[in-house]
């Protein structure tokens, strides 16, 4: 079993080393990622995609609608049929 110190060293090496390894393997300049404070540039946002919005809304409605209908149906039935009070232990 490894000691706590060894686990800490391995975790630190992974958290700091693997992102840097990815930068090097992708061929990006490392200096850009090591500057402090970082210089941010303005990035223009992507245009709004109505097709993606409609797809998300349709998915949410398809998933939520059966649950909502079941809740509404149960509430209507519970109002029309009162149930007799019973003991929990019988």
Secondary structure, 3 states (H helix, E strand, C coil): CCCHHHHHHHHHHHHHHHHHHHHHHHCCCHHHHHCCCCCCCCCCCCCCCHHHHHHHHHHHHHHHHHHHHHHHHHHHHHHHCCCCCCCCCC
